[in-house]
Amino acid sequence: SAKLVAGLAGDEAKAKAVVDDLLNTAFVHKLDPAAACLVLALSGQVMAQRGEIRRKGAALISGVAKIAADAELMAVQAQTVLPELRRMAVEAQPDIRRAAADALGALGDAAQSEIVGFRELLASDSPAERSGAAAALGAIISNLTAEGAFQAAVEDLVIAVGRDEEDESLEGNIMLLGVLGSLPSFDPFLQRVMPVVVVYLGHPKVGEAGLATCTVLARGLVKKAPAFVYNTLEAVVMCPDPKARRAVVDLLVDLDSDDSKALLLILTFDPDRDVSRVAARQMQNFGRPTDPMIHRAAVRTCAAQPNAATVKFCVKYASVVLPLIVNRLQNNPERMQTWGLLAMLLPEATRDCRPHKEEFIKAMGVVLQGRSALGAEIGKFFASFSALGQESELLDPVVASLGAERVGALALVAPHAVQHGIASGDSKTLAALAQADSKSLGKDAESLTQALVNLQSSEEVAEIVGPLDLQVMKQVLSKLPQSAEGSSRVLAEACSRPDAAELVPEMLPLLLYQEDDVAARGLATLVKACPDAVLEQLDVFAELSNPLLMRSDCLTTLLPVFLTGVTTGVPSREVACYSLASACELAEVDKGIAMKMAGAAVRQVKDEADPRIRLALLFVLRAGLVAGAKAMAASAQPAIVRCLSDEDEGVREQAALICEPLAALSSKPSVLLNTACETENALPAVIATLKGMTVAPTPEVLQRAKEVVDSAPAKYAAQAKEAISRWL
């Protein structure tokens, strides 16, 4: 104690001498409280000076904190030295920063109040301050005695690193993880933290801190979980960021294992010249690649997402890679990444060296034996066979080794494979062809159409028609026979396509020529999915050779489209009217449809100025009345009466013809007959009304009708007398 007091009271030289003596003293017993307080006071005094003595003052604190007898008193006295330690921890000199961090760590809970300040310094613009703050925080956090304090601090840190890559304290946080990662207490967090930090390899905001921390974490984990470490690093090797790939080279060299060398070997083929050059230079230090090293690298390339480096590697070491690929695909044909690697590798290999082409052709025969369908990635792989050209001496053995159901797998290899697939007529083959590249099927649309017509199941047809290219589908429809039994199935499935609206001009005429339930369902699907497209093609319904329209259910399906045309005039009100009237002549119309037709015609004809449209509407009205729209007779009669005096002769003649069904339904046929007698061209209307009436007219009206009949020209006399004779 006397020496300590002398050091405190003396000059700088005396204080330095006392500090040196204390640092060289081996303490056997705990330091009493008074002596510990004097040591802290002396340390604070020398740390305020300049030069090497400051580092020694911090080192003295580290030593005395471990042997102080009264920890609580020590914690209180420690507050006097914390400000100086805080400044020293972020100074430019690394040895000063390290000594201060050690001292803060030795003080433990007594330094806990400094955590907030150092966390703020993690975002400092000064590299020295960031590094010092990370070291100081690591030392303090690792020595906290409260239960769960260390775990909570690590959890918060991991969340902060993974949350925001724009955070200003990102680099400092990663530095701190590197400090903590070297501690045994951090072992439970290694596997969780390493993937989070690996993401920042080569990141511009992190710099060398990412590599340094990853190295610490990898060293701590590689003996306990090597597969995890190398799988994590493999993701970096395969990532698109060249800065990250460049950074991982140094980490792989540091690990110096067979697995790290295998990943390093892949990087020697990196498309980035800087990465490949550095990796190649490091590989030279290990000597020539060994077979086990190549094999390890090949296994990883087969399992990884393909990129430029893995493809170049596979081309270089094709004799090692190819058996691995074949084996993986035989064990699990659904490995899309492996198929993707082959898709990229094949053009490279076939372009670079002939022997690899033959190997790939042979491998194809082996792999395809187990295939019955193709996924999208596998289809892309076969598309790359275009690089093979038309070398049938290589392709024929492969085609010959496949059954008809699997030839779809080679659809894109050569034209004869497509022809063979279509000729087989097998639904699985055709479905595979449609999925792989349906445009190729258009090369022989006629045979494809026949194959589709021959299929007996709608489900089989759907698997082929659904994915067909639009233009190929149009080719099929152009060659589809009208009367073939299977045509309805093809048309019905075409109606379910997403692009059915674009096929309506080709489909609708063919569909109306059918007459079975399958075609009826297809028509309903088409009208529901794209009514506007059907409306544009209303003129096809005006033809009388549409067997499907003989079905009342189909007329019910189409009625909304017809009425839309009648009402809106799209594409033409005249066409819509005649099409609807023609459809009614074919089908057995129920009273509900008849009512809607007659009602629409009555409403439209009242105000229609165009005589052609009035005439067309009368055709619809007549069809509705003939079908039995009795409830519409009362509202239709005034419209017909007006049309009997219409300025247009065609309208007058059609109105006269409508008098027959109207008279049969009318509750006031005598009024209708009386009005007909008063019209300018009375005879046709009177004859039609007399024919249609089901009850006798009043004597007065009958007398007026007889006068019209008696004055009929000779050519109408017999017809007129026959019409009135039944009521005389």
C-alpha angles and dihedrals in degrees: 000000000000090000091050092050090049091052091050093048098041133076127277093275091053092048092050091050092052091048091051091050092050093049090052093047120100107215115212098181135041115276113252117239096253093051092045091054091050091050091052091048091050091047091052090050096052094042088061090060128076134262135020093336089076092062089048091051090055091046089052090055090052090053099044094046089063096053102036111127096209109049094180094053089045090055091053094048091045090071088074093063100038096088092056093044089051091056094044092049092067101037123123096250110087095209091053090049092049093049092049092048091051091051093049090049092050090053088055113170090016089067096046090105089068095062096088094050094048092048089058090051090057085078094049121130089228115089090207092054093047092048094045093047091051092050093046093047091048091052094047097043093048091055099047110124100199112111112260094004094119094046092048092050092051092048091052091047095051091049091050093051094048096043107064129011090191092061110124091221094054096107092045091050091052090049088053091051087053091053093048093041092070092059122096089228089063094061095098089058100047099094092045096047102042097069089047093054096039088066089068097055105130092005110152094226093051105043117174093346091081093055093044093051094044089052092053092047094045092050091051093049107033096084094045100041110009095162091055092049095050094042088053092048091045088063088057092048089054097041122112095237110097091195091059091047090050091051094050091057091072092046092051090050090051092053091052099192135131091258094049090049090050090055090044089053090056090052091057085073093050114139090226106086095211092053095045093045094051092043092050092049091052092046089056088063088060095049127232116346110265124223093251090051092050091046092052090049091048092052090053094048091052091052098042132082104270121251137161094278095051092048092052090047091051092049090051094047100029093140089062098037100046098064089048092052093048091048093049093050093047090052094043117009091183095071097124094182091057091050088048090054090052090048090057096037101050099068090045094049096044092048095048104044136008097218092063090054091059091046091053093049091052091046090052091059090053096046097044093056088081098044126101101158139023132231123207095263092048089051089055089052093055089047088064089064086086084087088068095067121203099315098146094177086070099037101044096068090053094049091045091054092059128080120234090261092059102041088094086076089068096042092120097044100079138344093251089061090057092047091048091050093051093044091053089063088206112152095216091051093048091046090051090050091049092050096044100047116332092186089072089063090064089072088080105021094157094058091043090053092051091048091053093048090051094055112104100204129070089211091058091048091049093055089058104033094046099065097033117127112257095241092047089051090053089051090052092050091049090057099038111121114235098220103037115120094231096049092088091058092051092048094045092053091045087056088061095056117113089237095048091125090067090053098050096099090056098036105043099065090047093046094052090053090063122081108190134102093257091059091046090054090048091052091050090051092049095049091048095047101042113010093158092058090050090048090057089059099049093125090076089067092062090073117096094216096080107114094181090064090062086076113088091211090060092049088052089052093051099040095091090053092048093048091048088056093046091050103038102029094233114176090351130332090213092054091046092052096049092043092053093045091049091049090052091054089059102042134059098248119210121219093254093060091042091055094050092048095048092044093052091048094049092050093048100042094057095071102022111127098187111085091207091058091045089054092049091049090052089057089056091046092050091049090051094048093046088052089057108264090162094160090061094054095090094051093039095053097072090048092051092047090055091048091053086069095040118140090233115081094210091054091049092050093048091047089053091053091050090057090078098061090034092055090050091056101033121108089206105043092154090061089051092049092047091051091048089055090056097052123103094244095035104155101074092045093047093049092048093047093049090051094050100044116107096186128049119262122239115275093249093052091042090054091052090049090051090054090054091047094048090056094051118127116256094258091057097036098094093046092047095048091049091053095051099036092077089064101042 
